Amino acid sequence: MNYSAIKYCDIANGTGVRTVLFVSGCRNHCKGCFQPETWDFAHGEAFTKEVEDAIMASLEPDYIKGLTLLGGDPMEPENQAVLLPFLERIKKECAGKDIWAYTGYILDRDLIAGGTCHTKDTDAMLALIDVLVDGPFVEEEYSIMLKFKGSKNQRVIDCKHFMETGEIIEIM
């Protein structure tokens, strides 16, 4: 897996101060995407053990609330295979930190069993994600007034609740 960028001390992509990993690779190709260069799976640099360790170190301070995955799309099947062990490591070594993820896919359509992006890793990955922002960016539904999402069709979902009950609860 490649990544496009890492932002440390970000406050725009989830609650609190966060580390944000922008993965490469996205098949959605949303019109008006704010970083279409990340559509290419080969864009950026390789996600190595050294990069992973740097992100882990960035999560250590008490004022860092957690990690956010953006893209590209972290829920692309190729990215899930790499991200799952990384998220497991975060939950094991960084107690109390939350994980947010943004995807252009629809949770209860594309990421469930039989969905276009469901893999052997999807359920385990979703179980580690606290908040999932789902849905493609729709330029015609863009609003600067939306909290933690770019267009009105997107949902900010309590992913833990969904994985426990199968019910979608939007939290913002």
Protein Blocks (a to p, Z undefined) as FASTA:
>chain_A
ZZfbdcehiakboghjddddddehifklpghiablmlmpmkgcjdddfklmmmmmmmmmp
mklnbdcddedjfkbmklmmmmmmmmmmmmmmmghiacddddfbdfklmmmghiaklcfk
lmmmmmmpmbdcedjddfklgcfkbghiabfkbccddfklmmmnopacdfZZ
